[in-house]
């Protein structure tokens, strides 16, 4: 049995016990050591995005492999791993054209004829969320949803690489392919935005402009590499960015998931610039380019999970941390117990902190 935070009704998680099945041939059983609280989880908890219930959220985790299925070749018991929600099949059109983050991962899910991965109360199925369900003492996942990392890497910091850093840094390195000297604006200085700012510094961006309405987060952005900061709610926010950058930025990255910030990302682009939306927008939102934007060669794109290639990207991001290039310590604002998960999400709703991380004994 494993203790878990279970979503049974919209708005709140309850702590209960679940049972995980034995690993099938391509599955991995992991003892969860740390899991970050992500705003994407909150969208499901608060009901903005629908999901079958009961379910266990959580998708930003690191742990130690306990057991593997008979066909698993990528990890072994005792390995330290980071998980990633964008499990890939390896042979669909998206995978073979290098867009693994877009894989729908049909081969990584259990078929109806097979026993469920997670149950409780002697057999009731508990839905697995985003391929992982990491708000639990153990995870049972497909081998293509985790990657082994250096055992010297602290697992509480490794956990946030699984989503926030993969998404934010992936946007810089993969989706945007930032060229040294280009200007980058990041709207939203939570975990994802701060990771994008940090990665922009690593990539050699000429200007890194951080936009956020909260002063404390703007100060964090400076620590992580922002060359300039702007209050995103200021009436002249667009004018400030234009003054700093000259004619607008090469890349504007939206890391909030709100209509206003997505629209702002388009407004601050220079001719030929690209706006990249990382945040989970409300399902009825639309973001667009006007006629003059199109005539100016501006581009708008989504980048799910930073368009990562996580089996390659994650060990490199770990190496960046170990070499002192990637600052994960500043991104983590608090470490909490599983029992305090609802308080952690209340802190997130208040919007004043970067990343809370659950640390399991």
N, C-alpha and C positions, 0 to 999 in steps of 0.2 A: 504494500500500500504506500501511496505517496500523498503528502499534503499538497493542496493546490488551491488557488483562488479561482472560484467558479462563477461565471456569469449566468445567473438563473433568471433575473428580471432586469430590465433596463435601469441603469443608474447606479448599481452597486454590485460589488463582488462579495461573495461569501467564502469563508475558508472551510474546506471539507477534505475528505480523503477519496482518492480514486485509485483504480487498479490499472496497470498497463499490461498489455499482452506481451507474450514472448516475441522477440524480433523475427519477422519473416526474412527470407533470404537476403533482401537488399536493405534491411532496416538496422538502425543503430539505437541502442538504449544508452541514455546519457544521464549521469548524475548532474543536475543543474547546480552551478556554483554561484552564478550572478545573472540578473536579468534587469535591463533598463526599462523604465516606464516611458512609453512613447505616446505622442499625441494620437497616432493612428489607433492605438488601443482604445483611447478615450472616445473616438468616433463610434466604435462598436459598443462600448459600455454605455454611452449616452443615447444610443439608438439612431445616430445620424446615418450610419451604414447598417443595413440589416444583416443578421447572421442567425443560424440555427442555434437554439439553446436547449439544454444547458451546454455551455462551452467554456473552455479555458483559454483566455487571451494570452498575450505575451509573445514577443517575437524577436527580442534583442538580447540574446543570451550567450553564455559561455559555460562550459562544464567539462566533465571528464567522462570518457567512454567507459561504460560498465560492461556491455556485451554487444556483440555484432552478429548479424545473420550469416548464413553459410556462404553467401556469394559476395559479401562485402570485402573489397580490396583496398579502399581508400583510407580507412582508419582501422585502429585495433584497440582492444581494451587497454586502458591506461593513458591513451592519447588525450591531450588537452585540445578542445575544439571550440570554434565559434560557429554558431548556427546562422542560417540565412533563410528568410521566408521565401525567396525566389528559387525554390527547388527546380531543377532543370532535368529534362528527360535525356538530352544529349543527342537526339536524332531527328527532332522536328525541324521545320523550315527555319524557325527563329534560332534554335541552337546551332545549326550547321552554318548559318550566316552570321554568327558571332553576336547575336542579340539574345543571350541567355535569359536576361531579366524579363523578356516578353514571353518566355515559354509558359504554356498553361499547365505543364507538369502532370498530364493525365497519368503517366506511368508511375508517378511518385505517390499516388493515392491508392488506398486499399479498395479493392472491388467489393461490391455488395455481398458477394458470396463468402468473403473472408470475414473473420472475426474482427470487431472494431478494435482500434488501437487503445482507446480509453473507455473504461466503464466505471460504474459505481453502484452501490447498493445491490450487489450480486448480479449485475448484468445490464443495468440501464446504460445506454450509450451516451457518452459525453463527447460532443463535437470537438474536433481538433481545428483550431483556428490558425489560418495562414501557415499551414504545414508544420507548425511547431508546438503551440500551446506551452509556452515557457514559464508561465506563472505557476510552476509546480516543481516539486523536489526532483522529479525525473521527467525526461522527454523520451518518447519513442518516435523516431523520425526516419525518413528515407536517407540513405547515405549521401544523396545528392543535395541535401539541405544542410550539410556541415563540412567543415574543413579543419584539418589538424594544424595547430600553430606551435610556435616555440614554447616549451614548458617554462621558460623563464619569464614569460609575459604574465603580469598579474591579471587574474581572470575577471576582476570587477571592472578593470579598464578594457579588457578584451571584449566584454559583453557589448559595450556601446558601439564597437566597430560593426557589430552585426546588423545594425539598421542606421542609426543616426550618422555615423561616420561613413559607412558605405554609401548612403544616399547623398550626403553633402559633398564628400570628397569625390565620389563617383561622378557627380554632376560636373565638377571641375575637370577631372582627368579624362572621363569617358564621354559624357554627353556633350560637353562644351569644348573639349580639347583646347583649354586655355593656352595661349601662346605667351611666353614671357614678354612683359611689357604691356600687355593688353589691360584694359580697365574692367573691373568686376564690381558689381553692386549686389549685395545680398540683403534681401528684405526678410526680416525675422531672425532674431538672434537667440533662438532656442538651440537644442542639441544639433539639429540638422544644419541650421544656418551657421552656427559657430564652427562646425566641422568644415563647411564650405569655405568660410573665411580662412581657416587654418590652411586648408588645401590650396587656396588661391595664393597664399604667401609662399607655400612650398613650390608652387608652379611658377613663381616669379612674376606674378601680376604687378603691373606698374602702379595701379591704384586699386585699393580694396575698400569700398565704401559700404559701411554697415548701416542699415536703416532699421530702427526699432523704436517704439514709443516709450520704452522703459529705460530710464537712465542707467540702472545697474547693468542691464544687458548690453548697453552700448559700451560700458566700461569693460565688460568681459570681452567684447569684440576687439577692443584695442589690444588687450593682452594676447589674443589669438592671431593678431596680424592685421587688423583694420588700420588703414592709413588715415581714414576720415570716418566720422560718424554723423548721422543725421536723424533727427526725430521724425519717424515715419508719419506721424500725425500732424506735423507742422503744415500750415497752409502753403508754405513755399518750399515744401520738400523737393518737388521736381526742379524748381529753380536752383536750389542749393546743389543738387547733384549735377545739374548742367554747368554751374559755375565751377565746381570742383573738377569735373571731367573735361570741360571745354565744349564739347558738342554732344555729350551723352556717353554712355558706357558701351563697351563691346559686348558685355554679357551682364544680364540682369537675372538673378536667381531668386525665385519666390519660394520661401521656406516656411510659410504660414498655413496656407490653405484657405485664404479669404478672397472674396471678389475684389475688394479694394486694393489689396496688395498685389494681386495678379494684374489688375489694370495699371497700377503704378509701375510694375516691371516693364510694361510696354512703353509707357510714357517717357521713361528715362533712357531709352535706347538711342544710340547714334545711328546714322545711316548704315545699313548693313548689319546692325547688331542683332543679337539673339536673346529672347526672353525664354527662360526655362522654368517651368512650373513643377515644383517638387511636392508642395503641400497637397493634402487630400481635400479638395474643394467640396463644398456642399453639392449634392448630386444634381441640383437644378441650376448650378452656375455655368456660365459660358464666358469664355475669354476670347477676344478677337483682335484682329488688325484692321484698322481703317484703310481707306483708299490711299491716303498719303503714306501710311506706313508701308503698304505694299509697293508703292512706287519708289519708296526709299530703300527697298530691299531688306526690310526688317523680317525677322523670322520668329516664330512662336512654337515651342515644343514642350511636350511632356517628357519626363524622364523617370519612370518608375524605378525606385531603388537605385537611382543614379546611373541606370543602364550598366550595372556592374557585371564583371566576370569574376564572381566571388571566389572561386577556387584559386585564382591567381591574385586577385586584388587584396583579399584579406591577409594572407601572409605578408604581402608587401606593406600594408598599413601597420601591421604589428612591427615589422622591421623599422618603419618610420618612427614609431613610438620608442622602440628600444634605442634608436640612434639619436633621440632627442629632437626630431623634426616635427612630430605630431604631438600636440599638447592635449592629452585626454584628461589629465588631472584637473585642469581648469573647467572642463565641460561638466564634470560630475559635481553636483551641488550638495548631495547628501546620499548616505547609504542607510537603508532601512531594512527591517525584517519583513517577511511575507505578511505577517499579521497586520502591519501598518500600511498595507497597499492602498486602502481607501483614502487614508490621510495623504499618501503620496500623490494620488490623483487630484485631491482637493488643492494641494499645493500647485499642481500643474494648472488647474482651472484658474487660480489666482494670477498665473502668468509671470511671476517674478523670479523664477529659478530656471536653471538650464536643464540638468538631468538628474533624476532620482534613480538610484540603482538598488534593487533588492539583492541582498547578500544572504545566501543560504549557508547554514552551518555545514 
